[in-house]
Amino acid sequence: MATSSNNPPLGPRYGLGRPGPSNQQAQPPAHHGTNFTTPAAPSAFPSKNAQRLESERLERERAARTERERMEALGQNSLAELSEEQREEISEAFNLFDLDHDGYIDYHELKVAMKALGFDLPKAEILAILQQYGVQAQQAQQQRGKAPVGKHGGAPNRLLLVFDTFQTLMAQKIQTRPPQEEIIRAFELFDEGGKGRITLQDLERVARELGEGLQQEELIAMIEEFDMDGDNAISREEFVNICLG
């Protein structure tokens, strides 16, 4: 049977053939009520404000490092001028309060160690020392090649002071301490019990501790020579006058 060329092709309704191409281009679906913008690509360079903050931070670190090195150099000079007894006193004060003997002390240990050496500083000054010369607990543990355990492990941001720094700082403080303060500290070592005077029994005790073979007559003569008020003892004022000449 012949077909007419004027009949239209069967459409997709019957599954035969495909719709012909349209002269109108397809339009993207319209969006209603929402505007979409393409996010800007992140800048490859930091902002001027970030650069300024970083520069200021580096400058602060450099200044702090320079000051720390200057103070440590001064402390080393002061340490060389101390007597062997004074250096031992510093070591004993540190070791006494470094309870786990890891070579570091924290705020509370530093405060009592300095007080044992005659420096009773307020909290603000102790914190200033740690902020300028201390290291973080986590950093200290890493330097020793150990995991952060023990008394300092629970607070990785806690500041600690290493022995070498403590030694140089205390040496400098001892060197700059007024002579009269050093004399009074020596008096207190003789004056057992804080009586305010040195008796014959005090001199005998110190002589035994130092291993000095002094006779009692010699010790009595020492007291009589400097006892200005005749009470058979040496007062604080008399002791200071003896030492200052």
Secondary structure, DSSP 8 states (H G I E B T S, - for coil): ----TTS----GGGT-S-----SS--------S----------SS--HHHHHHHHHHHHHHHHHHHHHHHHHHHHHHHHHHS-HHHHHHHHHHHHHH-TT-SSEE-HHHHHHHHHHTT----HHHHHHHHHHH-EEHHHHHHHTT--S-STTTT-TT-EEEEHHHHHHHHHHHHHHS-HHHHHHHHHHHHSTTS-SEE-HHHHHHHHHHHT----HHHHHHHHHHH-SSSSSSEEHHHHHHHHH-
